[in-house]
Amino acid sequence: MPDKAEVDLIIHGASQIIQVPKPVKGYADYSKLGCIEDAGIAINDGKIIAVDHYDIILKNYKAKKYIDASGCTITPGLIDPHNHLIYSGSREDEYEEILLGTSYEEIMKRGGGIRRTIYETSRTSLENLLKMTILKLNYLLLSGVTTVEAKTGYGATIKDDLEHLSILLRSNKQPIDIIPTVLAHIVPSDIERTKYIEEFITYLLPQAKRLGAKFVDVFCEQNAFNVNETRKILESGKDIGLGLRVHADEFSCIGCSRLGVELEASSIDHLNYTPEEIIELIARKEIVAILSPLTALYLSLIHI
């Protein structure tokens, strides 16, 4: 009988290991997830050597250390595809108002919502924002997230957004991969709209690309950027080599998701009010549809 190969670690007893051997598109079924029950993993030098039924792993390998994962499901590292890491302040009092019937749009109009977070973030030092970001990343790691797409968007000025992007890039030294995105969220209160969009396109986007941003994103909505403004920003980002993402149809359908399909964005996010025919178009493209159900629940856009 051949000797067993020695490895550093064997994880055993898992009820199920999910391998996801290839991207799952359309309607997923169990067989496409690469599920193995009563499974084990052999690891050596920080690399996975084998994944199989536990009795097969034991037959072929012995380890310096064993971890009992009985009752657990083991998955590949999770990906958080839509995260606003850089912010400060809290809006729990607004949530109480929403539950009592005030709409989020009303709260936004009086300077709450996103505008309130921009204000609170502007009052927080960059050093504290960095510390808070690293803390959030640690919580993500504890939840099994190993890759996160993280956005700017809570800067009170163009300069603030670039500094927030720098925080994301500095945070990338943590044991989690950060995909940095520069977001046109809303026009700050004290900046003229046309001027802000022009500065975003001609100054912020090239500087962000130079610093290391991978994507440009736009909040396309009635109280944010309209379809024409969103097109202008996204096409400008595409021209300098940035990937495209778009917040679309969160509160209403004004043509944002259709624009995302037309420009073949990497992702179209939220999609709370997206018509069936646009959903069909997204499904036929190499576009990721990112849903944010907890956001919709928090804002009382959906009810359970």
C-alpha angles and dihedrals in degrees: 000000000000119000117260116251112248118232135176098244142012120193109201143175097040112158088218141359118203113205103174092203093190138009112288113225131178116000110359122217131192095258093057092058094065092233119185119187124211086017140173139195129212115206130186130174090357092303130110107245100178142001117193146116108317095244090056092049090051091048093055105030143043123192143207088224135024128201119199109219095175112164093011134118115220119206136173114270110293122243121220100203099185122036135150099204100163110074143101136209134039135256103195091129089059089054088058089052091050090052089052091054108270110136121234089236090059091050091050093051092058093050100271130116113037092001091056091051090049089054094047091046092051089057093054121088120243089240091057092044088055092050091048091048093052090049091053090048090054090053089051090052091051087055092054097259113144099166127041132182103216128190139205116215107121096085119122089212140021088257091054092053091052090050090050090051088053089054090054091050092048090049090056087084087077119096091265129082114241121201103200119217128183110219131202095210108163134328108268113246098246098046124085109245100234092044092051094051091047092050091046091055102038100036114014098046097050091044091048091050090050092051093050110271112156101193143027118216132186131200098226107194143116094268094039127034124342124225096266092049091046091051091051093051096044095046090049090052092048091051091061095044104266121140117240131242129164137197100222139176096356096139102005143354110255098151100282098123091047088053090051090054092047093051091041093233118197089238140007111203137206100006094182094147102028116141118240093246091057091048088056091051092050090050091057093052134071088254126127114226106212117198124198105195096165091055090052091047093049092051091045091241087134129029133212 
